[in-house]
Amino acid sequence: MTEPTKGIRRWIEGHFIAVSSTLLILFLLMPYLVANMFVTIPAGHGGALWLRFFGGTVMDFHYGEGTKVIFPWDKIYVYDTRVQQKTDKLDVLTRDGLQISVEVTVRFRLRPAALGAITAYAGPEFVDNLLMPSVAAVVRLEAAKQAIDEVYSTGRDTLEQTVLAGLRQTVNNLIPTNLNSGREIDIEDFRIRSIVLPASVQTAIENKLTHYQVSQQYKYILAREEQEKERKQIEAQGIKAFQDIVSSGISENYLRWKGIDATLKLADSPNAKIVIIGGKEGLPVILGPLDSGNSPAAPLRLPGVEPPAASSAASPPHPPASVTGGNSDSVPSSSSAGPPAMPAATPPSNPTLSMPSGASQRR
């Protein structure tokens, strides 16, 4: 062992307690020193340097991405330099003097070169302390120039563009020029997410829209009625044309044929009735409806025939009344020996129809 080595060994042995204490303190302080000496800046972020013993915040310098090594008594403020957005609710007054609640969203981006000025002037809370108060001021200023109907309808886009232009001018003067001569924040976009109107105004607007839709409904109703009017006019013209065409072809034989056709349809009816076929025009004469119960029906009297007197009870009875076919000669005239009396009888449930067979039935 050389002489210098022996000297170092004797010194350590003589100062063993002091050396051991120093090494123990360094071991205990290692986590703190590592955390403050090695600073990692993530992707899309930047850092502003603050020096404890050499002038504070460095204005004209910023750190980029990566791991940085500094003295443990210094500090790096890390900021997000990507596009960010902030949403806030504001109460504003319109030109009409109505107070409305507006929810707005602003998108912005920090300039890396201005991180030192932002740190020295506003700090990490610059969004709440610096940006959003400016946004609220511009929104209230521009909303006061708009009427209530312009804010929630067609003027909404105009208001957004006006506020966006005003914000871009306002952010140029957020930080004094002695700290930073350029712009610190780039305003990317501004949007109005929702507008809450007073309850009375909301109800009035809903009523107005309801009445407007009702008025539009009446327009369609009137248009439909006009078309219905045209349809009826065309239908009436068609009926008139049909009558003009067939009026010359309607004859007595045609009407008689239609009467027989109607009689056949009456014969298929389940109702109890008596149908007399004949007459001047050959149309059916309907007597009834008759009661289909078991009680005897009232005597039937033919038109133009007087009921028999009491003294004529001995007259020879005529056959029971039935549906008589033929022409008008089948009904006896008043010059006969005596008018027939229709005996009371229960009419059949389905009356039979006797059609003429060419020759009239005579007594």
C-alpha positions as CSV (number, residue, x, y, z in Angstrom):
1,M,0.0,0.0,0.0
2,T,1.4,3.4,-1.0
3,E,1.8,6.3,1.2
4,P,-1.1,8.4,-0.3
5,T,-3.5,5.5,0.0
6,K,-2.5,5.0,3.7
7,G,-3.1,8.7,4.2
8,I,-6.6,8.7,2.8
9,R,-7.5,5.6,4.8
10,R,-6.3,7.2,8.0
11,W,-8.4,10.3,7.2
12,I,-11.5,8.3,6.6
13,E,-11.0,6.4,9.8
14,G,-10.5,9.6,11.6
15,H,-13.7,11.2,10.1
16,F,-15.8,8.0,9.8
17,I,-18.8,9.5,11.5
18,A,-18.9,12.6,9.4
19,V,-18.5,10.7,6.1
20,S,-21.1,8.2,7.0
21,S,-23.6,11.0,7.9
22,T,-23.0,12.8,4.7
23,L,-23.5,9.7,2.6
24,L,-26.7,8.9,4.5
25,I,-28.1,12.4,3.9
26,L,-27.3,12.2,0.2
27,F,-29.1,8.9,0.0
28,L,-32.2,10.2,1.7
29,L,-32.3,13.3,-0.5
30,M,-31.8,11.4,-3.7
31,P,-35.6,11.1,-4.6
32,Y,-36.1,14.8,-4.0
33,L,-33.1,15.7,-6.1
34,V,-34.0,13.4,-8.9
35,A,-37.6,14.7,-9.1
36,N,-36.4,18.3,-9.2
37,M,-33.3,17.9,-11.4
38,F,-34.8,15.7,-14.1
39,V,-38.0,17.3,-15.7
40,T,-39.7,15.5,-18.6
41,I,-41.7,17.7,-21.0
42,P,-44.4,15.5,-22.9
43,A,-45.2,15.7,-26.5
44,G,-47.0,18.9,-27.6
45,H,-45.9,20.8,-24.5
46,G,-43.4,23.5,-23.7
47,G,-41.6,24.7,-20.6
48,A,-40.7,28.1,-19.1
49,L,-37.6,28.3,-16.9
50,W,-37.6,30.0,-13.5
51,L,-34.2,30.6,-11.8
52,R,-34.2,31.0,-8.1
53,F,-30.8,32.8,-7.8
54,F,-30.3,34.3,-11.2
55,G,-33.2,36.6,-12.1
56,G,-36.4,34.6,-11.9
57,T,-38.3,33.9,-15.1
58,V,-36.4,33.8,-18.3
59,M,-38.5,35.7,-20.9
60,D,-36.8,35.0,-24.1
61,F,-36.2,31.2,-23.6
62,H,-38.4,28.1,-23.5
63,Y,-37.8,24.4,-23.3
64,G,-39.1,22.0,-26.0
65,E,-40.1,18.3,-25.6
66,G,-37.9,15.8,-23.8
67,T,-36.1,15.3,-20.5
68,K,-34.3,18.4,-19.1
69,V,-31.7,18.5,-16.3
70,I,-31.7,21.6,-14.0
71,F,-30.5,22.5,-10.6
72,P,-32.9,21.2,-7.9
73,W,-33.6,24.8,-6.6
74,D,-34.8,25.9,-10.1
75,K,-38.2,25.1,-11.7
76,I,-39.7,24.5,-15.1
77,Y,-43.4,25.4,-15.7
78,V,-44.8,23.0,-18.3
79,Y,-47.7,24.2,-20.6
80,D,-49.8,22.5,-23.2
81,T,-49.0,24.1,-26.5
82,R,-51.6,22.0,-28.5
83,V,-55.1,23.2,-29.4
84,Q,-57.3,23.5,-26.3
85,Q,-60.9,24.4,-25.7
86,K,-62.7,26.0,-22.8
87,T,-66.4,26.1,-22.1
88,D,-68.1,28.6,-19.9
89,K,-71.7,29.9,-19.1
90,L,-72.2,33.6,-19.3
91,D,-75.2,35.9,-18.5
92,V,-75.5,38.7,-21.1
93,L,-78.0,41.4,-21.9
94,T,-79.4,41.9,-25.4
95,R,-80.3,45.1,-27.1
96,D,-83.9,44.7,-25.9
97,G,-82.7,44.7,-22.3
98,L,-83.5,41.0,-21.8
99,Q,-81.0,38.8,-19.8
100,I,-80.1,35.5,-21.4
101,S,-77.8,32.7,-20.5
102,V,-75.2,31.7,-23.1
103,E,-72.9,28.7,-23.1
104,V,-69.8,29.4,-25.2
105,T,-66.8,27.4,-26.2
106,V,-63.5,29.0,-27.3
107,R,-60.6,27.0,-28.9
108,F,-57.1,28.5,-28.6
109,R,-53.4,27.6,-28.7
110,L,-50.4,29.0,-26.8
111,R,-47.4,30.3,-28.6
112,P,-44.2,28.6,-27.3
113,A,-42.2,31.8,-27.5
114,A,-44.6,33.5,-25.1
115,L,-44.5,30.9,-22.4
116,G,-42.0,33.0,-20.3
117,A,-44.3,36.1,-20.5
118,I,-47.4,34.1,-19.6
119,T,-45.6,32.6,-16.6
120,A,-44.4,36.0,-15.3
121,Y,-47.8,37.8,-16.0
122,A,-50.6,35.2,-15.4
123,G,-49.0,31.9,-14.3
124,P,-50.3,28.4,-15.1
125,E,-53.9,29.6,-14.4
126,F,-53.8,32.0,-17.3
127,V,-57.0,30.5,-18.9
128,D,-59.2,31.4,-15.9
129,N,-57.3,34.5,-14.9
130,L,-56.6,36.0,-18.3
131,L,-58.4,34.4,-21.3
132,M,-61.9,33.7,-20.1
133,P,-62.6,37.1,-18.6
134,S,-61.6,38.7,-22.0
135,V,-63.9,36.2,-23.7
136,A,-66.8,37.2,-21.4
137,A,-66.2,40.9,-22.0
138,V,-66.3,40.6,-25.8
139,V,-69.4,38.4,-25.7
140,R,-71.3,40.8,-23.6
141,L,-70.2,43.7,-25.7
142,E,-71.3,42.1,-29.0
143,A,-74.5,40.6,-27.6
144,A,-75.7,44.1,-26.5
145,K,-75.7,45.0,-30.1
146,Q,-78.1,42.2,-31.1
147,A,-81.9,41.9,-30.6
148,I,-83.3,38.9,-28.9
149,D,-84.7,37.4,-32.1
150,E,-81.4,37.8,-33.8
151,V,-79.5,36.0,-31.1
152,Y,-81.4,32.7,-31.3
153,S,-82.2,32.8,-35.0
154,T,-80.3,34.0,-38.1
155,G,-78.1,36.4,-36.2
156,R,-76.4,33.7,-34.2
157,D,-73.8,33.0,-36.8
158,T,-73.2,36.7,-37.2
159,L,-72.7,37.1,-33.5
160,E,-70.2,34.2,-33.4
161,Q,-68.1,35.8,-36.2
162,T,-68.2,39.2,-34.6
163,V,-67.1,37.8,-31.2
164,L,-64.3,35.8,-32.9
165,A,-62.9,38.9,-34.6
166,G,-63.1,40.9,-31.3
167,L,-61.3,38.1,-29.4
168,R,-58.4,38.0,-31.9
169,Q,-57.9,41.8,-31.4
170,T,-58.3,41.6,-27.6
171,V,-55.6,38.8,-27.1
172,N,-53.0,41.0,-28.8
173,N,-53.1,43.3,-25.7
174,L,-53.5,40.7,-22.9
175,I,-49.9,41.1,-21.7
176,P,-48.0,44.4,-21.6
177,T,-45.5,44.9,-24.4
178,N,-42.6,45.3,-22.0
179,L,-43.0,41.6,-21.2
180,N,-43.8,40.4,-24.7
181,S,-44.1,42.4,-27.9
182,G,-46.0,39.8,-29.9
183,R,-49.2,37.7,-29.5
184,E,-49.3,35.1,-26.7
185,I,-52.4,33.2,-27.7
186,D,-53.9,32.2,-31.0
187,I,-57.7,32.1,-31.0
188,E,-58.7,29.2,-33.4
189,D,-62.5,29.3,-33.1
190,F,-65.5,30.5,-31.1
191,R,-68.9,28.8,-30.9
192,I,-72.2,29.4,-29.0
193,R,-73.3,26.0,-27.8
194,S,-76.7,27.0,-26.3
195,I,-78.9,30.0,-25.5
196,V,-81.3,29.9,-22.6
197,L,-84.1,32.5,-22.9
198,P,-86.3,33.8,-20.1
199,A,-89.3,31.5,-19.5
200,S,-91.9,34.2,-20.6
201,V,-90.0,34.9,-23.8
202,Q,-89.6,31.1,-24.5
203,T,-93.4,30.6,-24.1
204,A,-94.1,33.6,-26.3
205,I,-91.8,32.2,-29.0
206,E,-93.4,28.8,-28.8
207,N,-96.9,30.3,-29.2
208,K,-95.8,32.3,-32.1
209,L,-94.4,29.3,-33.9
210,T,-97.5,27.3,-33.1
211,H,-99.8,29.9,-34.6
212,Y,-97.5,30.2,-37.6
213,Q,-97.8,26.5,-38.3
214,V,-101.5,26.7,-37.9
215,S,-101.7,29.4,-40.5
216,Q,-99.6,27.3,-42.8
217,Q,-102.1,24.4,-42.2
218,Y,-105.0,26.6,-43.2
219,K,-103.2,27.5,-46.5
220,Y,-103.1,23.8,-47.3
221,I,-106.7,23.3,-46.3
222,L,-107.8,26.1,-48.6
223,A,-105.7,24.7,-51.4
224,R,-107.4,21.3,-50.9
225,E,-110.8,22.8,-50.9
226,E,-110.1,24.6,-54.2
227,Q,-109.1,21.3,-55.7
228,E,-112.3,19.7,-54.3
229,K,-114.3,22.6,-55.9
230,E,-112.7,21.8,-59.2
231,R,-113.3,18.1,-58.8
232,K,-117.0,18.7,-58.1
233,Q,-117.3,21.0,-61.1
234,I,-115.8,18.3,-63.4
235,E,-118.1,15.8,-61.8
236,A,-121.2,18.0,-62.4
237,Q,-120.1,18.5,-66.0
238,G,-119.8,14.8,-66.5
239,I,-123.3,14.2,-65.0
240,K,-124.8,16.9,-67.3
241,A,-123.1,15.4,-70.3
242,F,-124.4,12.0,-69.4
243,Q,-128.0,13.3,-69.0
244,D,-127.7,15.1,-72.3
245,I,-126.6,11.9,-74.0
246,V,-129.2,9.5,-72.5
247,S,-132.2,11.8,-72.3
248,S,-133.0,11.1,-75.9
249,G,-132.8,7.4,-75.3
250,I,-135.2,7.1,-72.3
251,S,-138.5,5.6,-73.4
252,E,-141.5,4.0,-71.8
253,N,-140.2,0.5,-72.5
254,Y,-136.8,1.5,-70.9
255,L,-138.6,2.7,-67.7
256,R,-140.8,-0.5,-67.7
257,W,-137.7,-2.6,-67.9
258,K,-136.1,-0.7,-65.1
259,G,-139.2,-1.2,-63.0
260,I,-139.2,-5.0,-63.6
261,D,-135.5,-5.0,-62.6
262,A,-136.3,-3.2,-59.4
263,T,-139.2,-5.6,-58.7
264,L,-136.8,-8.6,-58.9
265,K,-134.5,-7.0,-56.4
266,L,-137.5,-6.3,-54.1
267,A,-138.5,-10.0,-54.3
268,D,-135.1,-11.0,-52.9
269,S,-135.6,-8.8,-49.8
270,P,-136.4,-10.7,-46.6
271,N,-138.9,-8.1,-45.4
272,A,-142.6,-9.0,-45.6
273,K,-144.5,-7.0,-48.2
274,I,-147.1,-7.1,-51.0
275,V,-146.0,-6.0,-54.4
276,I,-148.5,-5.2,-57.1
277,I,-147.1,-5.2,-60.6
278,G,-148.9,-3.3,-63.3
279,G,-150.2,0.1,-63.6
280,K,-149.9,2.7,-66.4
281,E,-146.1,2.8,-66.4
282,G,-145.6,-0.8,-65.4
283,L,-143.8,0.2,-62.1
284,P,-144.4,-1.8,-58.9
285,V,-146.7,-0.7,-56.2
286,I,-145.5,-1.7,-52.7
287,L,-147.9,-2.2,-49.8
288,G,-146.2,-2.8,-46.5
289,P,-144.1,-3.6,-44.6
290,L,-146.4,-6.1,-42.9
291,D,-146.1,-7.4,-39.4
292,S,-144.4,-10.8,-39.5
293,G,-145.8,-11.9,-36.1
294,N,-148.5,-14.4,-35.4
295,S,-151.3,-11.8,-34.9
296,P,-153.7,-11.5,-37.8
297,A,-152.8,-8.6,-40.2
298,A,-155.3,-5.8,-41.0
299,P,-157.3,-6.2,-44.2
300,L,-155.6,-4.8,-47.3
301,R,-157.5,-2.4,-49.5
302,L,-156.6,-1.8,-53.1
303,P,-156.5,1.7,-54.3
304,G,-159.8,2.9,-55.9
305,V,-161.8,0.0,-54.4
306,E,-164.5,0.7,-51.8
307,P,-164.9,-1.8,-48.9
308,P,-167.9,-4.1,-49.1
309,A,-171.1,-3.4,-47.2
310,A,-172.4,-5.5,-44.4
311,S,-175.2,-6.9,-46.5
312,S,-172.8,-8.3,-49.1
313,A,-171.3,-10.8,-46.7
314,A,-173.0,-13.6,-48.6
315,S,-171.2,-12.8,-51.8
316,P,-169.0,-15.5,-53.1
317,P,-165.5,-15.1,-51.7
318,H,-162.6,-14.3,-53.9
319,P,-159.3,-16.1,-53.8
320,P,-156.9,-14.9,-51.1
321,A,-154.9,-11.9,-52.0
322,S,-151.5,-12.5,-53.4
323,V,-149.1,-10.7,-55.6
324,T,-151.0,-10.3,-58.8
325,G,-149.2,-10.2,-62.0
326,G,-150.2,-8.8,-65.3
327,N,-151.5,-5.4,-66.4
328,S,-154.2,-3.2,-64.9
329,D,-157.0,-5.5,-66.2
330,S,-156.4,-8.0,-63.5
331,V,-158.0,-5.6,-60.9
332,P,-161.9,-5.8,-61.0
333,S,-163.6,-2.5,-61.7
334,S,-166.3,-0.8,-59.7
335,S,-169.0,-2.1,-62.1
336,S,-168.5,-5.7,-61.0
337,A,-170.9,-7.6,-58.9
338,G,-169.2,-6.4,-55.8
339,P,-165.7,-5.5,-54.7
340,P,-163.8,-8.3,-53.1
341,A,-163.0,-8.2,-49.5
342,M,-159.4,-9.1,-48.5
343,P,-159.7,-11.6,-45.7
344,A,-157.4,-11.2,-42.7
345,A,-154.6,-13.6,-43.0
346,T,-151.1,-13.8,-41.8
347,P,-148.8,-12.9,-44.7
348,P,-146.1,-15.3,-45.5
349,S,-142.6,-14.5,-44.4
350,N,-141.3,-14.6,-48.0
351,P,-144.0,-13.4,-50.5
352,T,-144.1,-15.1,-53.9
353,L,-144.0,-13.0,-57.0
354,S,-146.3,-14.0,-59.9
355,M,-145.0,-12.7,-63.2
356,P,-147.3,-12.4,-66.2
357,S,-147.0,-15.3,-68.7
358,G,-148.1,-13.3,-71.8
359,A,-151.9,-13.2,-71.2
360,S,-153.6,-11.3,-68.4
361,Q,-155.3,-13.2,-65.7
362,R,-159.0,-12.5,-65.7
363,R,-161.9,-13.8,-63.6
